[in-house]
Amino acid sequence: MKLEDRMRQSIRRRSGSVVLRSEVAALGSRTQVTHALGALLRDGELLRLANGVYAKAKRESPSGRVRPLGNLEEIVRETAQKWGLVLRGMVSCNEAGGTEDGAVALLAETDSPRISRRLVIDGQLVKFRSRRRKHRDVEAHRSLVIPASGVARFVQDLARRLKVAYVPSSMDQWAETVTHLAGDEVRSDSTQDLLVALKRAGKLSKEEVAALTIRHLRERKQHVRPV
């Protein structure tokens, strides 16, 4: 079996969307691996994100454009994990000249000092930088990248990373008592409580809390089966 076919099978068996060259390097010599990866790139089965970093891809018809199988956030998180980086947040920002077509860039913040890595995913530039560095031009356009699904898990992970926990205040207890006496059985869940805690800790803006709450409630409603 040709190395190209063996590599194709190896990649298809792997979970996730990201493939590192180091993960397939043992399949052949350096030159052979380079030629096999090049063939998969030409066939539209892989998309090069950075030196030694690839995403599983598919060629669209009839345009012929090669698009990654995973979404932007999934690819960034998976790449960070494979690089051994712990993400502390992702910030979308407009940076003129960020890519050839001026696409919106994403800043991935980590605690790793003096890091400067980048990916180009479907025409969008993603930069990995140390959280300790000041990015005043980016902070001016700060916005949380809200997931399309799995909001509860996202909020839990965010609170855990930021070391924020929900501790009910006397005002919370009073409001719950008044609500109960009024006959309203609607109660917040643990995700909504964590959003309150993150807002109080100054980790989320009120707009971010509102957007996450709406997405969470919609998602929760979809999982409620009619009786």
SEBAVO-603479 format. One record per residue: x, y, z negated of N, C-alpha, C, O in turn; chain. Coordinates in pm, whole numbers, plus 50000, padded with zeros to 5 digits. Layout:
BEGIN
    n_xx    n_yy    n_zz   ca_xx   ca_yy   ca_zz    c_xx    c_yy    c_zz    o_xx    o_yy    o_zz   guza
       X       Y       Z       X       Y       Z       X       Y       Z       X       Y       Z      A
...
END
This chain:
BEGIN
    n_xx    n_yy    n_zz   ca_xx   ca_yy   ca_zz    c_xx    c_yy    c_zz    o_xx    o_yy    o_zz   guza
   50084   49880   50000   50000   50000   50000   50088   50125   50000   50185   50134   49925      A
   50054   50221   50083   50131   50345   50090   50123   50420   49958   50024   50412   49885      A
   50231   50495   49930   50234   50573   49806   50118   50672   49801   50060   50695   49694      A
   50083   50729   49914   49972   50824   49919   49842   50760   49870   49766   50821   49795      A
   49817   50636   49914   49696   50566   49872   49701   50527   49724   49600   50536   49654      A
   49818   50485   49677   49832   50450   49536   49812   50573   49448   49751   50565   49341      A
   49865   50687   49494   49848   50810   49417   49701   50853   49417   49650   50900   49316      A
   49635   50838   49530   49493   50873   49540   49411   50790   49441   49324   50843   49371      A
   49438   50661   49436   49367   50574   49343   49396   50612   49198   49306   50614   49115      A
   49523   50641   49170   49562   50677   49033   49491   50804   48988   49445   50813   48874      A
   49483   50902   49077   49419   51030   49042   49269   51012   49024   49211   51071   48932      A
   49207   50933   49109   49062   50914   49099   49022   50843   48970   48913   50865   48918      A
   49112   50757   48919   49080   50684   48796   49092   50772   48672   49038   50739   48567      A
   49163   50882   48685   49187   50968   48570   49064   51052   48537   48993   51099   48626      A
   49039   51068   48407   48930   51156   48364   48977   51301   48374   49097   51328   48381      A
   48883   51392   48374   48919   51532   48380   48939   51581   48522   48923   51506   48618      A
   48976   51709   48533   48988   51773   48664   49131   51811   48700   49159   51843   48815      A
   49222   51808   48602   49358   51858   48623   49458   51743   48629   49449   51647   48552      A
   49552   51753   48722   49657   51653   48737   49792   51725   48738   49813   51819   48814      A
   49882   51679   48653   50018   51732   48653   50108   51644   48738   50089   51523   48745      A
   50205   51704   48802   50300   51626   48882   50371   51523   48794   50397   51411   48838      A
   50400   51561   48671   50470   51470   48580   50390   51343   48553   50447   51240   48518      A
   50257   51349   48570   50171   51234   48544   50176   51131   48656   50142   51014   48635      A
   50219   51172   48774   50227   51079   48887   50370   51062   48935   50395   50995   49036      A
   50464   51121   48865   50604   51118   48908   50662   50977   48910   50752   50949   48989      A
   50610   50889   48825   50664   50753   48816   50623   50665   48934   50672   50553   48946      A
   50535   50714   49020   50487   50632   49132   50589   50619   49244   50577   50529   49328      A
   50688   50706   49247   50787   50700   49354   50902   50794   49327   50912   50853   49219      A
   50990   50807   49426   51102   50900   49412   51050   51044   49419   50935   51068   49454      A
   51136   51137   49387   51097   51279   49389   51047   51320   49527   50945   51387   49540      A
   51120   51278   49630   51081   51313   49767   50950   51246   49806   50864   51309   49868      A
   50934   51119   49771   50811   51046   49804   50689   51109   49737   50584   51124   49799      A
   50705   51145   49609   50594   51207   49535   50557   51341   49598   50439   51374   49610      A
   50659   51418   49638   50633   51547   49702   50555   51530   49832   50460   51604   49857      A
   50594   51431   49913   50524   51406   50040   50380   51359   50016   50289   51400   50086      A
   50361   51272   49916   50227   51220   49886   50135   51331   49836   50019   51340   49877      A
   50186   51415   49747   50107   51528   49698   50072   51623   49813   49961   51675   49820      A
   50168   51644   49902   50143   51730   50017   50032   51677   50106   49951   51753   50158      A
   50029   51544   50123   49924   51483   50204   49787   51501   50141   49690   51530   50210      A
   49779   51484   50008   49651   51501   49939   49606   51647   49941   49487   51676   49945      A
   49702   51739   49939   49668   51881   49950   49612   51911   50089   49512   51982   50102      A
   49676   51858   50191   49629   51882   50329   49492   51820   50353   49411   51874   50429      A
   49465   51708   50287   49335   51641   50303   49225   51706   50219   49109   51668   50230      A
   49261   51803   50137   49161   51871   50055   49119   51795   49932   49016   51826   49871      A
   49198   51693   49893   49165   51615   49774   49226   51675   49648   49185   51643   49536      A
   49325   51761   49667   49387   51833   49556   49397   51980   49592   49400   52017   49709      A
   49401   52063   49489   49420   52207   49506   49533   52249   49413   49528   52222   49293      A
   49634   52313   49467   49748   52354   49386   49712   52477   49303   49667   52578   49357      A
   49732   52468   49173   49701   52579   49081   49827   52654   49040   49823   52776   49022      A
   49936   52582   49026   50064   52639   48986   50171   52535   49017   50139   52426   49064      A
   50295   52567   48990   50403   52473   49014   50383   52347   48930   50390   52352   48807      A
   50359   52235   48996   50341   52109   48925   50204   52089   48865   50183   51993   48790      A
   50108   52177   48896   49973   52167   48841   49872   52165   48956   49874   52251   49043      A
   49784   52064   48954   49686   52048   49061   49548   52022   49002   49535   51974   48889      A
   49446   52053   49079   49308   52023   49038   49247   51930   49142   49271   51944   49261      A
   49167   51836   49095   49091   51753   49187   48999   51845   49268   48940   51938   49213      A
   48988   51819   49396   48914   51912   49482   48834   51838   49588   48841   51716   49604      A
   48757   51918   49661   48674   51865   49770   48665   51971   49879   48651   52090   49851      A
   48674   51926   50003   48664   52019   50115   48517   52039   50152   48445   51942   50178      A
   48474   52164   50153   48335   52194   50182   48309   52189   50332   48395   52221   50414      A
   48188   52150   50366   48146   52147   50506   48031   52247   50524   47943   52252   50438      A
   48029   52324   50630   48118   52320   50746   48235   52417   50737   48316   52424   50830      A
   48246   52494   50627   48348   52598   50617   48489   52541   50613   48584   52605   50659      A
   48504   52420   50557   48636   52361   50546   48715   52414   50428   48833   52381   50411      A
   48651   52496   50346   48721   52552   50230   48737   52445   50122   48645   52367   50096      A
   48854   52443   50059   48882   52347   49953   48847   52411   49819   48900   52516   49784      A
   48757   52348   49744   48713   52400   49616   48742   52298   49505   48731   52178   49528      A
   48778   52345   49386   48802   52252   49274   48672   52187   49229   48565   52246   49241      A
   48682   52064   49177   48563   51994   49129   48517   52049   48995   48397   52052   48968      A
   48609   52091   48911   48574   52146   48780   48551   52296   48787   48595   52362   48882      A
   48482   52351   48686   48463   52496   48684   48585   52565   48622   48673   52499   48568      A
   48588   52696   48631   48704   52774   48590   48743   52748   48445   48859   52720   48415      A
   48645   52757   48355   48674   52742   48212   48724   52602   48180   48817   52587   48101      A
   48663   52500   48239   48705   52362   48214   48850   52341   48257   48928   52277   48186      A
   48884   52393   48373   49020   52375   48426   49122   52447   48338   49229   52393   48311      A
   49089   52568   48293   49181   52642   48207   49204   52569   48076   49318   52555   48032      A
   49097   52522   48015   49110   52450   47887   49189   52320   47903   49273   52287   47820      A
   49162   52248   48011   49232   52121   48031   49380   52144   48060   49466   52070   48011      A
   49410   52246   48140   49550   52277   48169   49624   52318   48043   49737   52274   48020      A
   49560   52401   47961   49623   52443   47836   49653   52322   47748   49760   52314   47688      A
   49560   52231   47740   49580   52110   47659   49697   52028   47712   49778   51978   47633      A
   49708   52014   47843   49816   51935   47900   49950   52006   47887   50055   51942   47883      A
   49947   52137   47879   50070   52213   47855   50107   52218   47707   50213   52269   47670      A
   50020   52166   47623   50046   52168   47480   50017   52303   47416   50074   52336   47312      A
   49927   52380   47476   49892   52512   47424   49757   52506   47354   49668   52431   47394      A
   49742   52586   47249   49615   52597   47179   49551   52730   47219   49605   52837   47189      A
   49438   52723   47287   49370   52845   47330   49304   52913   47211   49239   52848   47130      A
   49321   53044   47202   49256   53122   47098   49144   53209   47152   49076   53278   47077      A
   49127   53206   47281   49019   53284   47341   49047   53307   47489   49160   53295   47535      A
   48941   53340   47562   48954   53374   47703   48882   53505   47728   48769   53525   47685      A
   48949   53595   47797   48897   53729   47821   48892   53754   47971   48993   53743   48039      A
   48775   53786   48022   48764   53821   48164   48798   53968   48179   48762   54050   48095      A
   48868   54001   48287   48910   54140   48306   48931   54166   48453   48956   54074   48531      A
   48920   54292   48490   48946   54334   48627   49086   54392   48633   49116   54492   48568      A
   49171   54328   48710   49308   54377   48723   49337   54396   48872   49344   54300   48948      A
   49354   54519   48909   49379   54548   49050   49506   54477   49096   49609   54481   49029      A
   49495   54413   49210   49610   54344   49264   49641   54214   49194   49749   54159   49213      A
   49550   54163   49113   49575   54040   49040   49598   53923   49133   49684   53838   49106      A
   49524   53917   49241   49544   53815   49343   49539   53883   49478   49513   54002   49488      A
   49564   53807   49581   49568   53864   49715   49434   53927   49753   49431   54027   49826      A
   49324   53870   49705   49193   53924   49741   49134   54009   49630   49016   54044   49635      A
   49215   54043   49529   49167   54129   49422   49061   54067   49335   48977   54138   49281      A
   49062   53933   49321   48958   53864   49245   48967   53897   49097   49071   53941   49048      A
   48857   53876   49026   48853   53896   48882   48947   53797   48817   48949   53679   48852      A
   49026   53845   48721   49123   53760   48652   49070   53720   48515   48980   53784   48461      A
   49126   53614   48461   49092   53567   48328   49219   53561   48246   49320   53507   48291      A
   49215   53618   48127   49330   53615   48036   49306   53508   47931   49210   53517   47854      A
   49392   53408   47928   49383   53300   47829   49483   53328   47718   49604   53329   47741      A
   49433   53349   47598   49518   53387   47485   49559   53265   47404   49476   53180   47372      A
   49688   53257   47372   49739   53149   47289   49825   53209   47179   49860   53327   47182      A
   49859   53126   47080   49947   53170   46972   50093   53145   47004   50181   53179   46924      A
   50121   53087   47119   50259   53057   47156   50333   53187   47188   50286   53266   47269      A
   50448   53210   47124   50521   53335   47147   50590   53337   47283   50633   53234   47334      A
   50598   53455   47340   50672   53479   47464   50633   53383   47577   50718   53332   47649      A
   50505   53361   47591   50458   53275   47700   50403   53362   47813   50334   53461   47789      A
   50434   53323   47934   50383   53396   48050   50365   53296   48164   50454   53278   48247      A
   50249   53232   48166   50218   53136   48271   50092   53181   48343   50013   53260   48291      A
   50076   53130   48463   49958   53170   48540   49910   53056   48630   49986   52969   48671      A
   49782   53062   48658   49718   52969   48750   49639   53050   48852   49594   53161   48821      A
   49623   52997   48970   49531   53056   49068   49426   52949   49097   49456   52848   49160      A
   49304   52973   49050   49196   52875   49061   49087   52932   49150   49017   53027   49113      A
   49073   52874   49266   48969   52917   49360   48975   53067   49386   48872   53135   49389      A
   49096   53118   49405   49115   53260   49434   49116   53352   49315   49131   53473   49331      A
   49102   53298   49194   49102   53380   49073   49230   53357   48993   49270   53244   48969      A
   49291   53466   48954   49415   53459   48878   49386   53444   48730   49309   53520   48672      A
   49449   53345   48668   49437   53322   48524   49575   53336   48463   49670   53270   48505      A
   49587   53423   48363   49716   53444   48296   49711   53391   48154   49615   53414   48080      A
   49816   53320   48117   49833   53274   47979   49933   53367   47913   50045   53384   47960      A
   49891   53427   47803   49980   53518   47730   49963   53501   47581   49861   53453   47532      A
   50068   53541   47510   50063   53532   47365   49957   53626   47310   49945   53740   47355      A
   49882   53578   47214   49777   53658   47152   49836   53776   47077   49768   53877   47055      A
   49962   53765   47036   50025   53869   46955   50061   53992   47036   50083   54100   46981      A
   50069   53976   47170   50104   54089   47254   49985   54182   47272   49870   54138   47269      A
   50013   54309   47291   49907   54407   47309   49876   54422   47458   49965   54446   47539      A
   49750   54408   47490   49705   54425   47629   49596   54532   47629   49477   54500   47643      A
   49635   54655   47615   49535   54762   47603   49449   54773   47727   49328   54796   47718      A
   49512   54756   47845   49433   54767   47968   49332   54654   47979   49226   54672   48039      A
   49363   54537   47923   49270   54425   47927   49163   54439   47822   49045   54413   47850      A
   49200   54481   47701   49103   54493   47593   48992   54591   47627   48881   54581   47575      A
   49023   54687   47716   48921   54783   47755   48806   54716   47830   48696   54770   47836      A
   48834   54599   47887   48732   54527   47964   48698   54394   47898   48655   54301   47966      A
   48718   54384   47768   48702   54257   47698   48557   54206   47704   48463   54282   47683      A
   48542   54078   47734   48412   54013   47729   48433   53864   47710   48522   53805   47771      A
   48352   53804   47626   48364   53662   47597   48312   53579   47714   48208   53611   47771      A
   48384   53475   47748   48338   53384   47853   48244   53284   47790   48287   53193   47719      A
   48115   53301   47815   48014   53216   47751   47991   53091   47835   47969   53101   47956      A
   47997   52974   47773   47980   52849   47849   47838   52833   47900   47743   52885   47841      A
   47825   52761   48010   47692   52737   48067   47614   52634   47988   47491   52631   47992      A
   47685   52549   47915   47620   52448   47832   47708   52418   47711   47823   52461   47706      A
   47653   52344   47615   47731   52310   47497   47762   52429   47408   47872   52439   47352      A
   47666   52521   47396   47689   52643   47318   47714   52611   47170   47801   52672   47108      A
   47639   52516   47115   47656   52482   46974   47800   52437   46945   47861   52481   46849      A
   47851   52350   47030   47989   52302   47013   48089   52416   47032   48187   52425   46959      A
   48062   52501   47130   48149   52615   47156   48158   52705   47034   48267   52748   46996      A
   48044   52735   46972   48041   52822   46854   48112   52756   46736   48185   52822   46663      A
   48090   52627   46718   48158   52555   46610   48309   52559   46626   48382   52585   46531      A
   48356   52534   46749   48500   52537   46776   48557   52677   46756   48667   52693   46703      A
   48482   52778   46799   48526   52917   46785   48539   52953   46637   48639   53013   46597      A
   48439   52918   46558   48443   52948   46415   48558   52874   46346   48623   52928   46257      A
   48581   52751   46389   48690   52672   46329   48826   52735   46361   48911   52746   46274      A
   48845   52776   46487   48972   52837   46527   48997   52967   46454   49110   52997   46415      A
   48890   53044   46435   48903   53175   46370   48891   53166   46218   48899   53267   46148      A
   48871   53042   46168   48860   53018   46024   48748   53102   45962   48765   53168   45861      A
   48632   53095   46028   48514   53168   45981   48408   53066   45941   48379   52973   46016      A
   48349   53084   45824   48243   52995   45776   48124   53080   45733   48140   53195   45692      A
   48007   53021   45743   47886   53094   45703   47861   53075   45554   47849   52963   45505      A
   47854   53186   45483   47820   53186   45341   47697   53274   45325   47706   53396   45343      A
   47582   53216   45292   47459   53297   45282   47470   53405   45176   47514   53380   45063      A
   47431   53524   45213   47432   53635   45118   47297   53642   45046   47202   53573   45083      A
   47290   53726   44945   47164   53743   44873   47056   53798   44966   46938   53765   44950      A
   47096   53880   45062   47000   53934   45159   46945   53823   45249   46827   53823   45282      A
   47033   53729   45287   46988   53616   45369   46886   53532   45292   46783   53493   45347      A
   46915   53506   45166   46825   53425   45084   46692   53496   45063   46586   53433   45063      A
   46698   53628   45045   46575   53706   45027   46491   53702   45154   46369   53683   45147      A
   46555   53718   45270   46483   53716   45397   46419   53580   45422   46307   53572   45472      A
   46490   53473   45386   46436   53338   45404   46315   53316   45313   46218   53252   45353      A
   46322   53369   45191   46210   53354   45097   46087   53428   45148   45976   53376   45144      A
   46108   53551   45194   45997   53631   45247   45934   53563   45368   45812   53558   45381      A
   46018   53510   45455   45969   53440   45574   45885   53319   45535   45780   53293   45594      A
   45933   53245   45436   45862   53125   45391   45727   53162   45330   45626   53096   45356      A
   45725   53268   45248   45600   53312   45185   45499   53361   45288   45378   53353   45267      A
   45551   53412   45398   45463   53462   45504   45407   53348   45589   45326   53371   45680      A
   45451   53226   45560   45401   53111   45634   45472   53085   45764   45426   53005   45845      A
   45584   53152   45785   45661   53132   45908   45766   53025   45883   45856   53043   45802      A
   45754   52913   45953   45845   52801   45931   45966   52804   46025   46047   52711   46026      A
   45978   52910   46105   46091   52920   46196   46217   52951   46117   46224   53051   46045      A
   46316   52866   46129   46440   52885   46054   46560   52879   46149   46557   52813   46253      A
   46662   52951   46110   46783   52947   46190   46855   52815   46167   46842   52754   46061      A
   46931   52771   46268   47008   52648   46251   47153   52683   46222   47187   52801   46210      A
   47238   52582   46212   47378   52605   46175   47452   52689   46279   47542   52765   46244      A
   47414   52675   46406   47480   52753   46511   47448   52901   46495   47538   52985   46506      A
   47322   52933   46471   47284   53073   46451   47348   53131   46325   47386   53248   46323      A
   47361   53048   46222   47428   53094   46100   47574   53128   46127   47625   53228   46078      A
   47641   53043   46206   47781   53070   46239   47795   53196   46324   47892   53270   46309      A
   47700   53220   46413   47703   53343   46493   47692   53465   46404   47759   53566   46427      A
   47607   53457   46301   47595   53566   46204   47729   53587   46133   47773   53701   46116      A
   47792   53477   46092   47920   53487   46021   48029   53546   46110   48109   53627   46064      A
   48032   53506   46237   48131   53559   46331   48110   53708   46355   48207   53784   46369      A
   47984   53750   46361   47955   53892   46378   47998   53970   46255   48058   54077   46267      A
   47968   53919   46136   48007   53987   46013   48159   53998   45999   48210   54094   45943      A
   48229   53896   46050   48375   53896   46041   48440   53982   46149   48562   53997   46153      A
   48357   54040   46236   48410   54125   46341   48472   54050   46457   48547   54108   46536      A
   48441   53920   46469   48498   53839   46575   48415   53843   46703   48466   53814   46811      A
   48288   53878   46690   48199   53888   46805   48125   54020   46801   48094   54072   46694      A
   48097   54075   46918   48016   54195   46926   47869   54156   46920   47835   54039   46936      A
   47782   54253   46898   47639   54222   46892   47588   54174   47027   47496   54093   47034      A
   47649   54225   47136   47609   54180   47269   47647   54033   47290   47571   53956   47349      A
   47767   53995   47242   47811   53856   47256   47725   53763   47173   47691   53653   47217      A
   47689   53807   47051   47603   53727   46965   47466   53708   47031   47411   53597   47030      A
   47413   53816   47087   47281   53808   47152   47285   53711   47270   47194   53629   47286      A
   47389   53722   47353   47399   53634   47470   47414   53488   47430   47350   53401   47489      A
   47497   53462   47329   47515   53324   47283   47389   53269   47219   47355   53152   47237      A
   47319   53354   47144   47195   53310   47079   47089   53273   47182   47024   53169   47170      A
   47073   53357   47283   46975   53330   47388   47008   53200   47461   46920   53117   47485      A
   47136   53182   47496   47177   53061   47566   47156   52937   47478   47115   52832   47526      A
   47185   52951   47348   47168   52839   47254   47021   52802   47238   46987   52684   47240      A
   46935   52902   47223   46792   52874   47205   46732   52810   47329   46648   52721   47319      A
   46774   52855   47446   46725   52794   47570   46770   52649   47579   46694   52560   47617      A
   46895   52627   47543   46948   52491   47549   46878   52401   47447   46848   52285   47476      A
   46853   52453   47329   46785   52375   47225   46642   52342   47266   46592   52233   47240      A
   46576   52439   47332   46438   52418   47377   46432   52308   47482   46335   52232   47486      A
   46534   52300   47567   46536   52199   47673   46547   52058   47616   46505   51961   47678      A
   46605   52049   47495   46625   51917   47434   46508   51876   47344   46506   51764   47292      A
   46411   51967   47327   46294   51934   47245   46190   51866   47333   46139   51927   47427      A
   46159   51743   47304   46061   51669   47383   45919   51695   47333   45895   51698   47213      A
   45826   51715   47425   45687   51737   47383   45630   51613   47316   45661   51501   47357      A
   45545   51633   47213   45485   51521   47141   45365   51466   47218   45301   51372   47173      A
END
